Amino acid sequence: MTEPLIALFESTWGDIDDLCSGLSEDQWNLSTDCPGWSVKDHVAHMIGTENMLRGVQPPAEVVVGDTPHVRNDIGGFNEQWVAVYRDKPGAVALDDFRAVTKERLDALRTLPKEKWDEEGFTPEGRAPYRVFMEIRVFDCWYHDQDMREALDQPGFLTGPAADLSVERVFAKGLPYIVGKKAGAPAGSSVVFEVDNDRAAIGVPPEGRASRLSEIPESPTTRLSFDRRSFTRLAGGRWTGDQARAYGYPDIEGDVELGDRVVDNMGFTI
């Protein structure tokens, strides 16, 4: 049986290839919602991460330069590969992206099931390699969306890769956003409606906020988004004010709590 994640990599990397094919240098250099990064920088970052997974390190002589937007060690590592491509044409970055993703797909296609199940490092702690690769699909899908926003070419918001990405926000982000960042009070519940998908987070009298198995009929707050606004907010790409300027979300119930959740939705590194 073929590992289903391989098809998600094929579709996501294929969409990035299609999106970037034929871009002008001005388009490659457009600024994105990720501070300090151009469209080309997102491709460079993805090249770097896949190279790291192949055991390839950035050149020792690379100079990162001034990066006030870097906030942690992972960000500092990412900037090394961004710097490698900073002065290269976008077409060169795209060619290298095609080459490294082809190599990675070839390697993943030959990976036996026990390796997919094998526990090891992931950005979320020790977990099966399959989980690490889910995070990679999520990351690449997000960067595809970053580039689409900058290029004013919305799309790829439906399908298995987008579904996986929304579900990861539901499962990994929403309890932290509602309980920790927004400080929802004990006994409250928040329902998120994202197009046709729904998730509910409850805050018990004692303990941490968690995802509820059933959607309450009368939650404390109900927030309704489209996928674009929801994922822009959860990825820290938009502020609450930016989302509200586009008319999202619609809030029912406790509006003050709803606004607090929206203003604190960014949770990715």
C-alpha positions in Angstrom: 0.0 0.0 0.0 1.4 3.4 -1.0 1.8 5.9 1.8 -1.0 8.5 1.3 1.3 11.4 2.3 3.3 10.9 -0.9 0.3 12.1 -3.0 0.0 15.2 -0.8 3.6 16.1 -1.4 3.1 15.5 -5.1 0.1 17.8 -5.2 1.6 20.5 -3.0 5.0 20.7 -4.6 3.3 20.4 -8.0 1.1 23.4 -7.2 4.2 25.4 -6.1 5.9 24.5 -9.3 2.9 25.6 -11.4 2.5 28.8 -9.4 6.1 29.9 -9.8 6.7 28.8 -13.4 7.1 31.9 -15.6 7.3 34.5 -12.8 9.1 37.7 -13.6 12.0 38.8 -11.3 9.7 41.5 -9.9 7.2 38.9 -9.0 9.9 36.7 -7.4 10.9 39.7 -5.3 7.4 40.6 -4.0 7.1 40.9 -0.3 4.9 38.4 1.5 3.1 38.2 4.8 6.2 36.6 6.4 8.3 39.5 7.6 11.5 40.0 5.6 10.7 37.3 3.0 10.0 37.6 -0.7 8.2 35.0 -2.8 11.7 33.6 -3.7 12.6 33.4 -0.1 9.8 30.9 0.6 11.1 28.6 -2.2 14.6 28.9 -0.8 13.4 28.0 2.6 11.6 24.9 1.3 14.7 23.9 -0.6 16.7 24.2 2.6 14.5 22.1 4.7 14.3 19.3 2.2 18.1 19.5 1.8 18.4 19.2 5.6 16.4 16.0 5.4 18.8 14.7 2.8 21.7 15.5 5.0 22.8 18.5 2.9 23.9 21.6 4.9 24.1 25.2 3.6 27.5 26.4 2.4 29.8 27.3 5.3 30.6 30.7 3.7 27.0 31.9 3.5 26.5 35.3 5.2 23.0 35.8 6.6 23.3 39.5 7.3 20.8 41.7 9.3 17.6 39.8 10.1 15.5 41.6 12.7 12.6 39.4 11.9 14.4 36.3 13.2 13.1 35.3 16.7 14.6 31.9 17.4 17.2 29.3 16.4 14.9 27.6 13.8 14.4 31.0 12.2 18.1 31.6 12.1 18.7 28.2 10.4 16.0 29.0 7.8 17.7 32.3 7.0 20.9 30.5 5.9 19.2 28.9 2.9 17.3 32.1 2.2 20.7 33.9 2.0 22.0 31.3 -0.4 19.4 32.3 -3.0 19.1 36.0 -2.2 21.2 37.1 -5.2 20.2 34.3 -7.6 17.5 34.6 -10.2 14.1 33.1 -9.2 14.3 30.6 -12.1 17.5 29.1 -10.5 15.7 28.7 -7.2 12.8 27.0 -8.9 15.0 24.6 -10.8 16.7 23.6 -7.5 13.3 23.3 -5.9 12.3 20.9 -8.6 15.5 18.9 -8.3 15.4 18.5 -4.5 11.7 17.7 -4.3 12.1 15.0 -7.0 14.9 13.5 -4.9 12.8 13.6 -1.8 9.8 12.0 -3.6 12.0 9.3 -4.9 13.3 8.6 -1.4 9.8 8.6 0.2 8.4 6.3 -2.4 11.0 3.6 -1.5 10.7 4.1 2.3 9.3 0.9 3.9 6.3 1.1 6.2 8.4 0.5 9.4 10.4 3.6 8.7 7.2 5.7 8.4 6.2 4.3 11.8 9.6 4.8 13.4 9.7 7.3 16.2 12.2 10.1 16.1 12.6 13.9 16.1 9.8 16.2 14.9 9.3 19.9 15.5 6.6 18.9 17.9 8.7 16.4 19.9 9.3 12.6 19.4 6.7 11.0 17.1 6.5 8.7 14.1 8.3 9.8 10.9 4.8 10.0 9.3 3.9 12.8 11.7 7.1 14.7 10.7 6.0 14.4 7.1 2.5 15.6 7.9 4.2 18.7 9.4 6.2 19.1 6.2 3.0 19.0 4.0 1.5 21.6 6.4 4.5 23.8 6.2 4.8 23.7 2.4 1.1 24.2 1.9 1.3 27.3 4.1 4.2 28.7 2.1 2.3 28.0 -1.1 -0.5 30.2 0.4 2.0 32.9 1.4 3.2 33.1 -2.2 -0.3 33.1 -3.6 -1.3 36.0 -1.4 1.7 38.0 -2.5 1.0 37.2 -6.2 -2.7 37.8 -5.8 -3.4 34.4 -7.1 -5.7 32.7 -4.5 -6.2 29.0 -4.8 -5.3 25.5 -3.6 -7.6 26.1 -0.6 -9.4 22.8 -1.1 -8.3 19.2 -1.5 -6.4 16.8 0.8 -3.3 18.9 1.5 -5.5 21.9 2.5 -7.8 19.5 4.6 -4.7 18.2 6.4 -3.5 21.7 7.2 -6.9 22.9 8.6 -7.2 19.7 10.7 -3.7 20.3 12.1 -4.7 23.8 13.2 -7.9 22.3 14.8 -6.0 19.6 16.6 -2.7 21.3 17.5 -3.5 25.0 17.6 -7.0 25.7 18.8 -6.8 24.4 22.4 -3.6 26.5 23.0 -5.1 29.5 21.3 -8.4 29.4 23.3 -7.1 28.3 26.6 -3.7 29.8 26.9 -3.4 32.8 24.5 -7.0 34.1 24.7 -7.5 33.1 28.3 -11.1 31.8 27.8 -12.7 31.4 31.3 -13.4 28.0 32.9 -16.7 26.5 31.7 -16.6 28.3 28.4 -16.6 26.8 24.9 -15.7 28.2 21.5 -16.9 26.7 18.2 -14.9 27.4 15.0 -16.8 27.0 11.7 -14.4 27.1 8.7 -16.5 26.7 5.5 -17.9 23.2 6.0 -15.5 22.1 8.8 -16.2 22.6 12.5 -14.3 22.2 15.7 -15.2 23.0 19.3 -12.8 23.8 22.2 -14.0 23.6 25.8 -12.3 24.9 29.0 -13.1 22.7 32.0 -13.3 24.0 35.6 -9.9 22.4 36.1 -7.3 21.4 33.6 -6.4 22.6 30.1 -8.6 23.6 27.2 -9.2 20.7 24.9 -11.1 19.8 21.7 -14.6 18.5 22.3 -15.8 15.3 20.7 -19.2 16.9 20.0 -20.1 20.4 18.9 -22.3 22.2 21.5 -25.5 23.7 20.3 -25.1 26.9 22.4 -21.4 27.6 22.8 -20.1 30.7 24.6 -18.8 32.0 21.3 -19.2 30.8 17.7 -16.7 32.1 15.1 -17.3 31.6 11.4 -14.5 32.0 8.8 -13.6 31.0 5.3 -10.4 28.9 4.9 -8.4 31.8 3.7 -9.0 34.1 6.8 -8.8 31.2 9.2 -5.5 29.9 8.1 -4.0 33.4 7.6 -4.8 34.1 11.2 -3.7 30.8 12.6 -0.4 31.0 10.8 0.3 34.4 12.3 0.1 36.0 8.8 -2.8 38.3 9.6 -3.7 40.3 12.7 -7.3 40.3 13.9 -7.7 43.8 12.5 -6.7 42.6 9.0 -9.2 39.7 9.2 -12.0 42.0 10.3 -11.1 44.4 7.4 -12.1 41.5 5.1 -15.3 40.9 7.1 -14.1 37.8 9.1 -15.0 36.2 11.3 -18.7 36.4 12.0 -19.0 36.2 15.8 -22.1 35.0 17.7 -22.4 34.9 21.5 -19.7 36.5 23.7 -18.2 39.0 21.2 -15.5 40.1 23.6 -14.2 36.6 24.0 -14.5 36.0 20.2 -12.4 39.1 19.5 -9.8 38.0 22.0 -9.5 34.6 20.3 -9.2 36.3 16.9 -6.5 38.7 18.1 -4.5 35.8 19.5 -4.8 33.1 16.8 -1.2 33.1 15.5 0.4 29.9 16.9 3.0 28.7 14.3 6.7 29.2 14.9 
